[in-house]
Structure formats: C-alpha cells, structure tokens
Amino acid sequence: MAEPRPRLNVLIYASPDVVIESKLRDLAGELGPEWKDLASALGMEESEIHHITEDHKGRNKEVIFQMLLAWKRKNGDHATYDVLADALNSVQRNDLVRIAQHQMDFK
C-alpha cells in the first residue's frame, strides 16, 4: 500500500488559461521521480528530456522546472492548465490538481 503524500501548498487549477511560469516553478518543487512520465504525457521528446537533464545535471528541481518551461514555450497558447491537469492525472498526481468551478485569475 502506497504511503500517503504530504499536504501540498501548490495546486494546479484546471482552466483553459495559459500556465504562468511561477506556477511551473511551484509545481517543480512538488514533483518527484514521476516527472519523466509527466514530460512524456505532455508530449516532450526523449531527446528534449535528455538535453534538459544534461544541462542541469544534479539539480533535480531545476531539471523539472526547465522541462515544464520547455513544454510551455513549445506549446505557446496551448500550454494550458487543462492540459497540465490532464497530464498530472495521467501520472497519478491528481493531488496536485483542483478543478475550479469558475474562471480563476492565475496572474
């Protein structure tokens, strides 16, 4: 049986709004070894993941943040909270997702 995850101080609210960088940094601090699965779920290529890992070797949170930032830059207006929430759910990190009942201001 899996151990319960600690209470988190960051949640991604599902929304059609484009993700902002500060939320990606917060999220990077909460992700663990599942980050590579998340990268794949977000459509990142293995070569992109390898390049980012090599560029930031030994700094795991920075590697994760740079992967999320690369995803955002690659997808532009399509890098939304909805897409990120779906990817987090697909890697069983729904603890980082909260569905907003109305439009939220993420700025």
Salt bridges, closest charged atoms under 4 A:
GLU34 OE2 - ARG93 NH1 2.58
GLU48 OE1 - LYS74 NZ 3.12
GLU54 OE1 - LYS57 NZ 3.09
ASP55 OD2 - HIS51 NE2 3.01
GLU62 OE1 - ARG25 NH1 3.24
ASP95 OD1 - ARG5 NE 3.91
ASP95 OD2 - ARG93 NH2 2.87
